[in-house]
Amino acid sequence: MNISENCVASFHYTLTDGSGKVLDSSEGHEPLSYLHGAGNIIPGLEDALVGKVVGDKLNVSVNAAEAYGLRDDSLVQELPSNMFTGIDNIEVGMEFHAETEQGLQVVTVTKVEGDQVTIDGNHPLAGVDLTFDVEITEVRAATEEELNHGHAHGAGGHHHH
C-alpha cells in the first residue's frame, strides 16, 4: 500500500538542522504515526511521503517556510518582569502559555536583563531549514474513528486525555 490520503503511515526518523545537529529522533522509541492529509506533520515532510511504501528510506530537506515557518520578529517582546505573577525566578528557556490575538501561544524566555524579560513567540525551529532521515515502517488504511478524529491512534486504540 502506498502512502496516500486517508491512510495511516508510521516511520522512524532523525531530524537534523542545517549544520547536521540532531534535533529529534525516534530512535529507541515507537515510530511516529500520522494520518496522511490531516496536517498532523509539517507540510514539506507530508508532501515528500506521498506514494512511499513500507521499507522505503528517504532523506527529506524541508526549507523553513514549509516546516515551522519563517521567524516573525513581531512575536518577540520585552516585558516588565512584574507581568509574570507568581514566578520568583524567571530564567532563559522557560516556556509560558500566553493569550494572544491568535489564541493560546507558547512563548519562550530568551533574555532576562534586570526587570526586563524578553519573550519569543516563534516556534523554536522557526526559520530553520530541516532534514529528515525517514524509514517507512507501516502503511495502512485509516479507521473510521481515526478519520473522524483527524489523527492516527496508537497500538491498542487511542485515549483522549
C-alpha positions as CSV (number, residue, x, y, z in Angstrom):
1,M,0.0,0.0,0.0
2,N,1.3,3.5,-0.9
3,I,1.1,6.5,1.4
4,S,-2.0,8.5,0.3
5,E,-4.9,10.5,1.6
6,N,-6.8,8.7,4.5
7,C,-4.1,6.2,5.3
8,V,-2.0,6.0,8.5
9,A,1.7,5.8,7.9
10,S,4.4,5.1,10.5
11,F,8.0,6.0,10.2
12,H,11.2,6.2,12.1
13,Y,13.0,9.5,11.7
14,T,16.1,11.5,12.7
15,L,15.7,15.3,12.4
16,T,18.8,17.5,11.8
17,D,19.3,21.2,11.2
18,G,21.4,22.8,8.5
19,S,24.6,22.1,10.4
20,G,23.8,18.4,10.9
21,K,23.0,18.7,14.6
22,V,20.4,16.1,15.6
23,L,17.3,17.9,17.0
24,D,15.0,15.0,17.4
25,S,14.9,11.3,16.7
26,S,12.5,8.3,17.1
27,E,15.5,6.0,17.8
28,G,14.7,3.9,20.9
29,H,11.0,4.9,20.7
30,E,8.0,3.7,18.7
31,P,7.8,5.0,15.2
32,L,5.8,8.2,14.6
33,S,2.3,7.5,13.2
34,Y,0.3,10.1,11.4
35,L,-2.9,10.4,9.4
36,H,-1.9,11.4,5.9
37,G,-3.7,14.5,4.6
38,A,-4.8,15.7,8.0
39,G,-2.0,18.2,8.6
40,N,-0.6,16.1,11.5
41,I,3.0,16.7,10.4
42,I,4.7,19.6,8.7
43,P,3.6,20.1,5.0
44,G,7.1,19.7,3.4
45,L,7.5,16.3,5.0
46,E,4.0,15.1,4.3
47,D,4.3,16.0,0.6
48,A,7.6,14.1,0.4
49,L,6.0,10.9,1.8
50,V,3.2,10.6,-0.8
51,G,3.4,7.3,-2.7
52,K,6.0,5.8,-0.4
53,V,5.8,2.2,0.8
54,V,7.0,0.1,3.8
55,G,10.7,-0.2,3.7
56,D,11.3,3.0,1.8
57,K,14.2,5.1,3.2
58,L,14.5,8.7,2.2
59,N,16.2,11.9,3.1
60,V,13.9,14.9,3.0
61,S,15.1,18.5,3.1
62,V,12.4,20.9,4.2
63,N,13.0,24.6,4.0
64,A,11.9,26.7,6.9
65,A,8.8,28.1,5.2
66,E,7.5,24.6,4.6
67,A,8.5,23.5,8.1
68,Y,7.7,25.7,11.1
69,G,7.6,29.0,9.2
70,L,10.0,31.9,9.0
71,R,10.8,33.9,12.0
72,D,8.5,36.7,12.8
73,D,10.2,39.5,14.7
74,S,6.9,40.9,15.8
75,L,6.5,37.9,18.1
76,V,9.5,39.0,20.1
77,Q,8.6,41.3,23.0
78,E,10.2,42.9,26.1
79,L,8.0,42.9,29.1
80,P,8.5,44.0,32.7
81,S,9.1,41.1,35.0
82,N,6.2,42.0,37.2
83,M,3.8,40.8,34.5
84,F,4.9,37.3,35.4
85,T,3.0,36.9,38.6
86,G,3.7,34.1,40.9
87,I,7.1,33.3,39.5
88,D,10.0,34.2,41.7
89,N,12.9,33.4,39.4
90,I,12.4,33.9,35.6
91,E,15.1,32.1,33.6
92,V,16.1,31.9,29.9
93,G,14.5,28.8,28.3
94,M,11.3,28.9,30.4
95,E,8.1,28.5,28.4
96,F,4.8,30.1,29.2
97,H,1.4,29.9,27.6
98,A,0.3,33.4,26.6
99,E,-3.2,34.5,25.5
100,T,-2.7,36.4,22.2
101,E,-4.9,37.7,19.4
102,Q,-4.2,34.4,17.6
103,G,-5.3,32.4,20.6
104,L,-3.1,30.5,23.1
105,Q,0.5,30.6,22.2
106,V,3.7,29.2,23.7
107,V,6.4,31.8,24.3
108,T,9.9,31.2,25.4
109,V,12.0,33.5,27.6
110,T,15.1,34.4,25.6
111,K,16.7,37.1,27.7
112,V,16.4,38.4,31.3
113,E,18.0,41.8,32.0
114,G,17.2,43.5,35.3
115,D,13.4,43.7,35.4
116,Q,13.0,43.4,31.6
117,V,12.2,39.9,30.2
118,T,12.4,39.2,26.5
119,I,9.9,36.6,25.2
120,D,9.7,35.0,21.8
121,G,6.5,33.5,20.4
122,N,8.2,31.9,17.4
123,H,8.4,28.1,17.3
124,P,11.9,27.2,18.4
125,L,12.5,25.8,14.9
126,A,11.1,28.8,13.0
127,G,13.5,30.0,10.4
128,V,15.4,26.7,10.5
129,D,15.8,24.5,7.4
130,L,15.3,20.9,8.5
131,T,16.4,17.5,7.2
132,F,14.5,14.3,8.0
133,D,16.1,10.8,7.6
134,V,13.0,8.7,7.3
135,E,12.3,4.9,7.1
136,I,8.7,3.9,6.5
137,T,7.6,1.1,8.8
138,E,3.9,0.7,8.3
139,V,1.2,1.9,5.9
140,R,-2.5,1.0,6.4
141,A,-5.9,2.3,5.8
142,A,-7.2,4.7,8.5
143,T,-10.1,3.5,10.6
144,E,-13.4,5.4,10.6
145,E,-12.6,6.6,14.1
146,E,-9.2,8.0,13.1
147,L,-10.7,9.8,10.1
148,N,-13.4,11.3,12.4
149,H,-10.8,12.4,15.0
150,G,-8.3,13.7,12.3
151,H,-5.3,11.8,13.7
152,A,-3.7,8.4,14.0
153,H,-4.5,6.2,17.0
154,G,-1.7,4.2,18.5
155,A,-1.4,0.5,19.2
156,G,-4.3,-0.7,21.4
157,G,-6.5,2.2,20.5
158,H,-6.3,5.9,21.3
159,H,-7.1,7.5,24.6
160,H,-8.1,11.1,24.8
161,H,-7.0,12.8,28.0
